[in-house]
Amino acid sequence: MDTGIVLTALFVAFNCGLLGVFLMLRKMAMVGDAISHSVLPGIVIAYLISGSRASFPMLIGAAIMGVLTTVLIEFLTKKARLQNDAAIGISFTWLFAIGVILIAVFTKGGIDLDQECVLYGDLAFVPLDKVIVDGNLYLGPKALWNQIPVFVIIVLTLVFGFRGWQVTTFNPDFALSLGINVSKWHYVLMSLVSLVSVMAFEAVGAILVVGFMIIPPATAYLMSGKLIPLLFITMIIASISVIAGCYLAIYYNGSFAGGMIVVAGIIFIVVWAIKAVIDRWRRVANRTAYENRAESISA
């Protein structure tokens, strides 16, 4: 198993999972899905303007489209008075469809762009794009070095703004009463989600980004309702999903992204089943204790 693939997937999982905790707690889990899909027209337009398939112009185009998606969702929610899920559905399907049409039109001229690379990516090719210094010093795949700065930014933002994140997530009305700018924290979160989606699409595709933004945080939420434990449990679950998913993909000669999400889903089902059994046992124990107390009082 290639170390570069594992490390790249781990940092993607950490970046997505940490932000996914806040998206889940704010009931905005599918915003990550919207942004991950809506970057496609930005990529195509960036290519048409720059005439190059280099990563930097495409990342700029995708980043702009990610921010536009966030603004569009906010507009439809606040101005058009649509429910959040409807606004998300309209935004990302419309923008993604525009991207598909642009590709269909301009690939007739021989442009090598494919919407599937945005959706699925291919971790198996990550080691081919290398970072080499002084001609022979190999520092790892380029995708990995794209993810590390994003991880540092997210961690620093969480550490230095933890109080703001916590209050605006669990009790935005209380945050407003304290004079905290709730909108500022919302757009900081959306900007980070856009950054993560854009930086990850080339290596891993939208499917893995969405999967790690939703499944590990949801699994962690079954185990704890406190923010700090949620963040650490999410990272542990994401790590297990990446490593076990890689072995699963190698064993069955399948997709790395598919193997990781399958493992994450299995972990969720197992944790949910265990929690259901424990909750049922507690209800039975509490009912039995109540009945015993009632009998002793009547006696």
N, C-alpha and C positions, 0 to 999 in steps of 0.2 A: 504494500500500500504506500502510495507516494505521500510523503510528509507535507509537501506543499498543498496538496488537495485537502488534506485533513485540516491544516492550520487555516487555510482560506475559508473553508466551510465553518470552522469554529468561530472565527471572527464575524462572519456574516450572521451566524446564529446568535452570537452575543449581542451584536448591534440590533438585530431585529427583535430579539426577545426582550431586551431592556426597554425599548420603546413600546413593544407590544403590551407590556404590563400596564403602562399608562393609557394606551388606547383602549384596552379591555376595561379598565376601571372607569374610564370616561364613556363607555359604551360606544366606542368609535372604532372597533376592531377592523371593520371593512374599509376604512380610509386607506390603510396600507395597500389593500387590494386595488383600490381605485388608482392610487398614485403609481403603483407598479405597472399597471396596464396602460395608463394614459401617457407614459413617457414615449410611446412609439411614434406619434406624429412629431414630437420634438426632435427625435433622432433623425427622422427622414428630412425634416426641414433644415436641420443643421447640416446634413450632407449636401442638400441642394444648394445651400448658401456657400458652404466652404469648398465643395467639390472634393472632399476628402473623407475617408473612413477612419481617420485617426480618432483616438479615444477622446481627446480633449474637446474638440468642437461638438461631438455627439453628447458628451457629458453636459456641456453648457446648454445645448438644446433640450436635453431631457430634464435638466434642473429647472429651466424656465417653465417647461410644461408641467412639472410637478407642482410648482408654486401656483400656476394658473389653475390647476385642478383643485387645489385647496381653496383658492379664492372663489372659484365657480361653485363649489359645494357650499361655502358660507353664504354666497349670494342667493342660491336657490333655497337655502334653509331660512334665512332671515328676511329676504325681500319677497321671494315667491311663496313663502310660508309652507314649504314642503317639509315632510318629515325627513329626518337625517338619512335614513336608509334609502328613501326615494331619490334624494339629491345625489347621494353617492352613486346609485345605480345609473341615473341619467348621465352624470358627469363622465364616469369612466367608460361606459359603453359607447357614448357618443365620440369621445376623443379617440378611443382605441379603434373604432370603425373608421374614423378619418385617417388614422395611420395606415390601416389595412388598404384603404382605397388609394392613398398616396403611393404605397409600395406597388400596388397592382398597376397603377398608371405609369410610374417611372421605371419599374423594372423591365418594361418593354424595351427600354433603351439600353439594357445590359447592365443596369446598376445591381450590384451584388448586396442586396439587403433582404432580410427575411424576418418576418414577424415571429417565427418560431424561436429565433435566437433570443428574443426579448422574453418570451414566455418560459422557455425551458433552460436556456443556457447550456453549458456543457462543462462540468467540472473536470472531466477527463482531459480536456485540452488546456487547463490552467497551467500546468508545468511547462508548456511549450513557449509561453510568453515570459521570458526570463529577464531578471534584473542582473546585469553583469557589470562589474566595476573593474577598471584597469585591464579590460580585455579577458581576464580569466577568473576573477573573484565572483562566484555565483552567490547572490544574496537571497535567492528564492523567486517565486513567481511574482509577476507584476500585480496580479489580482490581490495577492496577500498584502502587498505594500499599499494598495489602495484602501484596504479595509482597516489597517492598523491606525492611521490618523483619525478615521471616523470613530473608531472605538475610543480613542483618547478624548476626542471632542465630547462624545456622549457621557463618558465617565466624569470628566471635569464639569460638564453642565449639571449633572446629577449631584455631584458632591457639593459644589458651591451654590447650587440653587435648590437644595433638597427641601427646605422649608416651603418654598414657593410651589414646587412640584406637588408636595404632599397636600398642602391646604387647598390648592386650586383643583386637585383631583378628587379629594374626598368631600370637600364642602366649599364649592365656589361662592355660595352666598356669604358664608363666614369670611372667606378671603376678601370679598368686596368690602365687607364691614371693617376689615383691618386696613383697607386702603391698598390692597394688592391688585395690580393690574391683571385681571384674569385673561383678557384678550391677548396680552403680551405673551403669557406663558403658553396659551393655546397655539399661537403662531410660531413660537419657538419649537414646540413639539412637532407641528406640521412641517416646519423647515427641516428638522432633523429626520423625520420620516422620509421626506423627499430626498434628502442627501443619501440616506441609507439605500433607498430604492434605486436611485440613479447609479451609485457607486457599485451596486451589486448586480445590476441587470446584465452586464456584459459577461460576467463569469458564471453566475448561477441562475439567471433568469427570474421572472416574476413569481413563478410557482413556489420556489424555495423561499423567497422573501416573504410571501404571504403566509406560507405554512409556519415558518418560524416566528412570525409576528403574532400568530393566533394560538397555535397548539401548545407550545411550552408554557406561555403565560396562563392559558386556560387550565392546564394540568396543575400548575403551581397553585392556582386559586382554589382548587379542590383541597389543597393541603394546608393553606394558610390564608388569612385575610389581612395580614399585616404587611406593610409595604416593603420593608427591608428583607424579611424572609422571602417574600414573593420574588424579589429581584434575584436573590441568590439561588433559590430553588429553580427558577426559570433557567438560569445559566447551567445548573447541574443537569437538568433534563435535556437542555439543548446539546450539551457535551455528549451525553449518552446517546442521543439520537444521531449525532454526526458520526461518532466512532462506530457504533453498531450498524448504522446505515451504510457506511463504507464497506464493512465486512459483508453485509447482506448483498450489496451491489456486486462486489467482487465474486462472491460465491455463486450467484445466479447470472453473472455476466450481464447485469442490467444497469439502469441509470443510477448514478450516485444520488442525485436529487430525489428521485423516486424512493430509493432505499431509506434515505434519512427521514422523509415525511411519513413513510410507512411505519418506521420504528417509533416516531413521535406519536403517531396515532395509536399504536399498540400500547405505549406507555400511558396515554390518556385513558384508554379503555380499562386497563388494569387498575389504575389509581381510582377511577370512578367506581369500578366494581368493588374494590376493597372498602372505599368510603361508604358505599351503599350498605355493605354488610355491617360495618361498624355502626353506622347510624341506626340501622334496624335493631342491632343488638342493644344499643343504648336505649332506644324507645321501649323495647321489651323489658329491659332492666328497670327503667324508670316506672313503667306501668306496674311491674311486679312489686316494686318498693312501695308505690302508692297504695296498691291493694292491701299489702301487709300492714301498712300504717292504719288504713281504714278499718281493717279487721281488729287490730289491737285496740283502737279507740272504741269501737262498738262493743268489744268484750268488756 
